[in-house]
C-alpha cells in the first residue's frame, strides 16, 4: 500500500477531499520525522511507537580496499508495534 492508496482510502471513508487528506497525512509524517530528529520518541496508544534506536560502534570492512573501518555509534529510526496491533495482524494473516 502506498501513501496515495492511504490518502484515497481515508478520503473514501471520511468523505473529506483528497487534497485535505493528503495535507493531513504529510503533516502527520512531518511531525513524526521532526520529533525523531529532535530525539523525541512518538507513542501512539493501540498502534505502536516510533523510536530512535542506538546502534553501537562497530568494526566494518571495506572489501574493495581490504581495509578495516570503524563505524561510529549512531541512532536509527525504528517502529515498534503495540502488543494489540501485533496480535491483530497475527490473527488476520493466514500462512500457507
ZADO-1210 file (C-alpha; in nm, 4 decimals, padded with zeros to 6 digits):
<atoms>
<atom x="00.0000" y="00.0000" z="00.0000" code="UNK" pos="1"/>
<atom x="00.1378" y="00.3404" z="-00.0985" code="UNK" pos="2"/>
<atom x="00.0829" y="00.6831" z="00.0507" code="UNK" pos="3"/>
<atom x="-00.1572" y="00.7605" z="-00.2368" code="UNK" pos="4"/>
<atom x="-00.3568" y="00.4464" z="-00.1515" code="UNK" pos="5"/>
<atom x="-00.3769" y="00.5529" z="00.2127" code="UNK" pos="6"/>
<atom x="-00.4949" y="00.9014" z="00.1140" code="UNK" pos="7"/>
<atom x="-00.7608" y="00.7534" z="-00.1166" code="UNK" pos="8"/>
<atom x="-00.8852" y="00.5119" z="00.1474" code="UNK" pos="9"/>
<atom x="-00.9113" y="00.7814" z="00.4154" code="UNK" pos="10"/>
<atom x="-01.0882" y="01.0154" z="00.1716" code="UNK" pos="11"/>
<atom x="-01.3388" y="00.7414" z="00.0819" code="UNK" pos="12"/>
<atom x="-01.4049" y="00.6507" z="00.4469" code="UNK" pos="13"/>
<atom x="-01.4433" y="01.0074" z="00.5734" code="UNK" pos="14"/>
<atom x="-01.5798" y="01.1972" z="00.2734" code="UNK" pos="15"/>
<atom x="-01.3026" y="01.4574" z="00.3065" code="UNK" pos="16"/>
<atom x="-01.1374" y="01.5808" z="-00.0144" code="UNK" pos="17"/>
<atom x="-00.8163" y="01.4017" z="-00.1142" code="UNK" pos="18"/>
<atom x="-00.6170" y="01.7272" z="-00.1108" code="UNK" pos="19"/>
<atom x="-00.7066" y="01.7922" z="00.2535" code="UNK" pos="20"/>
<atom x="-00.6351" y="01.4305" z="00.3493" code="UNK" pos="21"/>
<atom x="-00.3001" y="01.4409" z="00.1710" code="UNK" pos="22"/>
<atom x="-00.2027" y="01.7604" z="00.3556" code="UNK" pos="23"/>
<atom x="-00.3005" y="01.5967" z="00.6854" code="UNK" pos="24"/>
<atom x="-00.1042" y="01.2785" z="00.6138" code="UNK" pos="25"/>
<atom x="00.2010" y="01.4834" z="00.5091" code="UNK" pos="26"/>
<atom x="00.1755" y="01.6935" z="00.8268" code="UNK" pos="27"/>
<atom x="00.1436" y="01.3774" z="01.0397" code="UNK" pos="28"/>
<atom x="00.4533" y="01.2218" z="00.8844" code="UNK" pos="29"/>
<atom x="00.6419" y="01.5515" z="00.9145" code="UNK" pos="30"/>
<atom x="00.5539" y="01.5695" z="01.2836" code="UNK" pos="31"/>
<atom x="00.6874" y="01.2202" z="01.3465" code="UNK" pos="32"/>
<atom x="01.0038" y="01.2924" z="01.1482" code="UNK" pos="33"/>
<atom x="01.0690" y="01.6206" z="01.3345" code="UNK" pos="34"/>
<atom x="01.0142" y="01.4555" z="01.6726" code="UNK" pos="35"/>
<atom x="01.2611" y="01.1771" z="01.5932" code="UNK" pos="36"/>
<atom x="01.5144" y="01.4299" z="01.4593" code="UNK" pos="37"/>
<atom x="01.4887" y="01.6134" z="01.7939" code="UNK" pos="38"/>
<atom x="01.5489" y="01.2918" z="01.9878" code="UNK" pos="39"/>
<atom x="01.1865" y="01.2513" z="02.0986" code="UNK" pos="40"/>
<atom x="01.0003" y="00.9220" z="02.0630" code="UNK" pos="41"/>
<atom x="00.6391" y="00.9161" z="01.9375" code="UNK" pos="42"/>
<atom x="00.3897" y="00.6909" z="02.1177" code="UNK" pos="43"/>
<atom x="00.0538" y="00.6101" z="01.9546" code="UNK" pos="44"/>
<atom x="-00.1535" y="00.4076" z="02.2013" code="UNK" pos="45"/>
<atom x="-00.3003" y="00.0942" z="02.0405" code="UNK" pos="46"/>
<atom x="-00.0838" y="00.1347" z="01.7281" code="UNK" pos="47"/>
<atom x="00.2838" y="00.1478" z="01.8194" code="UNK" pos="48"/>
<atom x="00.5877" y="00.3643" z="01.8849" code="UNK" pos="49"/>
<atom x="00.8292" y="00.5423" z="01.6557" code="UNK" pos="50"/>
<atom x="01.1595" y="00.5367" z="01.8420" code="UNK" pos="51"/>
<atom x="01.5262" y="00.6212" z="01.7983" code="UNK" pos="52"/>
<atom x="01.7379" y="00.3081" z="01.8370" code="UNK" pos="53"/>
<atom x="02.1034" y="00.3415" z="01.9264" code="UNK" pos="54"/>
<atom x="02.3475" y="00.1353" z="01.7242" code="UNK" pos="55"/>
<atom x="02.6781" y="00.0679" z="01.8986" code="UNK" pos="56"/>
<atom x="03.0146" y="00.1439" z="01.7417" code="UNK" pos="57"/>
<atom x="03.1413" y="-00.1483" z="01.5369" code="UNK" pos="58"/>
<atom x="03.4211" y="-00.2531" z="01.3080" code="UNK" pos="59"/>
<atom x="03.3468" y="-00.2970" z="00.9399" code="UNK" pos="60"/>
<atom x="03.5438" y="-00.3938" z="00.6317" code="UNK" pos="61"/>
<atom x="03.5920" y="-00.2125" z="00.3040" code="UNK" pos="62"/>
<atom x="03.6214" y="-00.5147" z="00.0763" code="UNK" pos="63"/>
<atom x="03.7433" y="-00.3255" z="-00.2320" code="UNK" pos="64"/>
<atom x="04.0390" y="-00.1685" z="-00.0448" code="UNK" pos="65"/>
<atom x="04.0805" y="-00.4572" z="00.2016" code="UNK" pos="66"/>
<atom x="04.0826" y="-00.2185" z="00.4971" code="UNK" pos="67"/>
<atom x="03.9144" y="-00.2092" z="00.8359" code="UNK" pos="68"/>
<atom x="03.6929" y="00.0879" z="00.9191" code="UNK" pos="69"/>
<atom x="03.5258" y="00.1971" z="01.2402" code="UNK" pos="70"/>
<atom x="03.1541" y="00.2656" z="01.2092" code="UNK" pos="71"/>
<atom x="03.0698" y="00.5135" z="01.4862" code="UNK" pos="72"/>
<atom x="02.7739" y="00.4760" z="01.7216" code="UNK" pos="73"/>
<atom x="02.4596" y="00.6285" z="01.5732" code="UNK" pos="74"/>
<atom x="02.0819" y="00.6369" z="01.6001" code="UNK" pos="75"/>
<atom x="01.8333" y="00.4947" z="01.3507" code="UNK" pos="76"/>
<atom x="01.4559" y="00.5407" z="01.3405" code="UNK" pos="77"/>
<atom x="01.2508" y="00.2304" z="01.4171" code="UNK" pos="78"/>
<atom x="00.8864" y="00.1326" z="01.4603" code="UNK" pos="79"/>
<atom x="00.7716" y="-00.0968" z="01.7385" code="UNK" pos="80"/>
<atom x="00.4098" y="-00.2120" z="01.7002" code="UNK" pos="81"/>
<atom x="00.1888" y="-00.2292" z="02.0080" code="UNK" pos="82"/>
<atom x="00.1022" y="-00.5674" z="02.1522" code="UNK" pos="83"/>
<atom x="-00.2636" y="-00.5437" z="02.0419" code="UNK" pos="84"/>
<atom x="-00.1617" y="-00.4363" z="01.6906" code="UNK" pos="85"/>
<atom x="00.0788" y="-00.7305" z="01.6596" code="UNK" pos="86"/>
<atom x="-00.1839" y="-00.9764" z="01.7834" code="UNK" pos="87"/>
<atom x="-00.4446" y="-00.8474" z="01.5349" code="UNK" pos="88"/>
<atom x="-00.2015" y="-00.8866" z="01.2445" code="UNK" pos="89"/>
<atom x="-00.1071" y="-01.2396" z="01.3553" code="UNK" pos="90"/>
<atom x="-00.4749" y="-01.3391" z="01.3703" code="UNK" pos="91"/>
<atom x="-00.5695" y="-01.1919" z="01.0329" code="UNK" pos="92"/>
<atom x="-00.2830" y="-01.3158" z="00.8126" code="UNK" pos="93"/>
<atom x="-00.3030" y="-01.6803" z="00.7168" code="UNK" pos="94"/>
<atom x="00.0206" y="-01.8688" z="00.6489" code="UNK" pos="95"/>
<atom x="00.0393" y="-02.1110" z="00.3587" code="UNK" pos="96"/>
</atoms>
